[in-house]
């Protein structure tokens, strides 16, 4: 495996990353609870090397934490949607704060294009999704919403 040198700026510092770091991160995305010994075998490295790389990536902020990934069955039981929001000028901070308080809003991103923000949302039923989208649209500072229901997830890394 050829090692390519890449630098990643995190918190104003530059962290050197190579192909091994990228492969290690890819393995962790698949299973963040994989034992270090398993990661080492998969990458053809010693446990000590993998542990030191993980420590360096954590210390530098490249790895900010580890998360729970819900089962496909649990995810499939939920209705998922993307809600594009057009926000009144100078209201982005207030809208962001209000959306952050809504448990059904899983992710919020600011974007370029016709919408100002995109919210990834989930609800246990179509009726509750409808109510969540209405609640988002009624927020002070939200001019307009446009929603797309997710029909299928092809892959999720």
C-alpha positions in Angstrom: 0.0 0.0 0.0 1.5 3.3 -1.1 1.5 6.0 1.6 0.3 9.4 0.4 0.9 12.4 2.6 -2.1 14.6 3.4 -2.4 17.4 5.9 -5.7 18.2 7.6 -6.3 21.5 9.4 -8.1 20.9 12.7 -8.4 23.7 15.3 -5.8 25.8 13.5 -3.2 23.0 13.7 -2.0 20.8 10.8 -2.3 17.1 11.3 -0.4 14.9 8.9 -2.6 12.0 7.7 -1.5 9.2 5.4 -3.3 6.3 3.7 -3.0 4.2 6.8 -4.8 6.9 8.8 -7.6 7.0 6.2 -8.0 3.3 6.2 -8.1 3.3 10.0 -10.8 5.9 10.0 -12.8 4.0 7.3 -12.6 0.8 9.6 -13.8 2.9 12.5 -16.7 4.2 10.5 -17.8 0.6 9.9 -17.4 -0.4 13.5 -16.2 2.2 16.1 -16.1 -0.6 18.7 -13.7 -2.8 16.8 -10.9 -4.0 19.1 -7.5 -2.5 18.4 -6.2 -6.0 17.7 -8.8 -6.5 15.0 -7.9 -3.1 13.5 -4.2 -4.0 13.6 -4.8 -7.3 11.8 -7.0 -5.7 9.1 -4.4 -3.0 8.4 -1.3 -5.2 8.8 0.0 -3.1 11.7 1.0 -3.8 15.2 -1.4 -3.1 18.1 1.0 -0.5 19.4 1.1 1.4 16.1 -2.7 1.4 15.8 -3.1 2.6 19.4 -0.6 5.4 18.9 -2.3 6.5 15.6 -5.7 6.5 17.3 -4.3 8.5 20.2 -2.7 11.0 17.8 -5.9 11.3 15.8 -7.9 11.9 19.0 -5.5 14.3 20.4 -5.4 16.4 17.2 -9.2 16.5 17.0 -9.5 14.5 13.8 -11.4 11.9 15.9 -13.8 14.0 18.0 -15.6 11.0 19.6 -17.4 7.7 19.0 -21.1 7.4 18.4 -23.9 4.8 18.5 -25.2 3.7 15.1 -28.7 2.3 15.3 -29.6 -1.0 13.7 -31.0 -1.0 10.1 -34.3 -2.4 11.5 -34.6 0.6 13.9 -33.7 3.1 11.2 -36.1 1.4 8.8 -38.9 1.8 11.3 -38.5 5.6 11.2 -39.6 8.1 8.6 -36.6 10.2 7.4 -36.8 13.4 5.5 -34.7 16.4 4.4 -36.2 19.8 5.0 -34.8 22.7 3.0 -35.3 26.0 4.8 -35.3 29.5 3.5 -34.6 31.8 6.4 -35.2 35.5 6.9 -32.1 37.6 6.8 -30.3 37.7 10.2 -32.5 35.0 11.7 -30.2 32.0 11.1 -28.9 31.9 14.7 -32.4 32.0 16.2 -33.7 29.4 13.7 -30.6 27.2 14.5 -31.2 27.4 18.2 -34.9 26.5 17.8 -34.2 23.5 15.6 -31.5 22.3 18.0 -34.2 22.0 20.7 -36.3 19.7 18.5 -35.3 16.0 19.1 -36.6 15.0 15.6 -34.0 17.2 13.9 -30.9 15.0 13.7 -28.6 17.3 11.6 -28.7 20.9 10.4 -26.4 22.2 7.7 -26.1 25.6 6.0 -25.8 25.3 2.3 -25.4 27.4 -0.9 -28.2 27.5 -3.5 -31.9 28.3 -3.2 -32.2 27.1 0.4 -30.2 28.5 3.3 -30.2 25.4 5.5 -31.0 21.7 5.2 -32.3 19.7 8.2 -32.2 15.9 8.3 -35.2 14.9 10.4 -36.8 11.7 11.6 -40.1 10.7 13.1 -41.8 7.4 14.0 -44.8 7.9 11.7 -46.0 9.9 8.7 -48.4 11.9 10.9 -45.6 12.8 13.3 -43.3 13.7 10.4 -46.1 16.0 9.1 -46.4 17.7 12.5 -42.6 18.1 12.7 -42.4 19.7 9.3 -45.3 22.0 10.2 -43.5 22.9 13.5 -40.3 23.8 11.6 -42.2 25.9 9.0 -44.0 27.8 11.8 -40.7 28.9 13.5 -40.1 32.6 13.6 -37.6 33.4 10.9 -38.4 30.6 8.6 -39.8 32.0 5.3 -40.3 28.7 3.5 -39.7 25.0 3.7 -39.4 22.3 1.0 -39.3 18.7 2.1 -38.2 15.4 0.6 -39.1 12.1 2.2 -36.3 9.5 2.1 -37.5 6.4 0.2 -34.4 4.3 0.7 -30.8 4.6 2.0 -28.4 3.1 -0.5 -25.5 3.3 1.9 -24.5 5.2 5.0 -20.9 5.6 6.1 
